[in-house]
Amino acid sequence: MAAAKQSPLNPFTVAEYAIGFESLRFIAQLEAAQLGSAAALARELGLPVRPLRRFLAGDDPAPDVWRVLTDHARTTAGEKPLAPVGILGLAVTAAALPARLRKDARVRMAHALLALLAERGEPAPGWLNAVLNLWED
């Protein structure tokens, strides 16, 4: 039996990037909502709107989007909102999949978790509904 091929990516690095991207996406989505749109946030930060929209929709950020959003988050006064740990967990799990499958994977995992909670008579946490609002078409 052949040995399993090991991924060239360090799993801790992949998880760190997924959490970083998702945390920054969470902050940017809240700011876009407060300003009224992704276009308004792009104007405020001097970013092109299309790459910002792609990032907010789940793509990995383009380097300029990552840099501008990170700098903005670091220099903005006040406490930064924290993404719910469940959202981060789904992001880390989805990061292990090919990029083209990540959005669908998040939605399917969210539905599976909702079904499990309903089956056991447990209430759905708000973050789980937020995942579906953000990622489901």
Phi, psi and omega in degrees: 000131182285146177290146178296137179287128182273138179294141178288347181268136176288125183299329179290324178293317178300315179296319180298316178295316180299317179293319178297312179299314184291323177296315179293321178299318180300313179298314182294322178296320178295317180295319178298319179296319180294324180277346177107341179186164174295325179297321179294320177294318179300315179299315182297324184264356181071032180255151169292140189289323184298311178298325177294315179299319179298318178296314180297333180275357174123351177289156169297148184285144169296152183306319181291324177295314179302312183297311183295314181294321179295313178300318180297314180296322181290328185263350178284130181290156176094171180288143177266139177293143179262134175294139177302143184300328179295320177297318179295321179297317177295322179296317179296316179297315181294331181297340179281353183257163173302145185306324184292344182257352190296316181298311180298322179297317179300314181296315181294321177295319179298316178297319179297318178293319177298319178296317178298315179298316179296318179300325182265004178073024180261146178287151178279130177290150182303325182296330181289320175294325178297322177302314181294322178296324182280322193252338183279136179283000000 
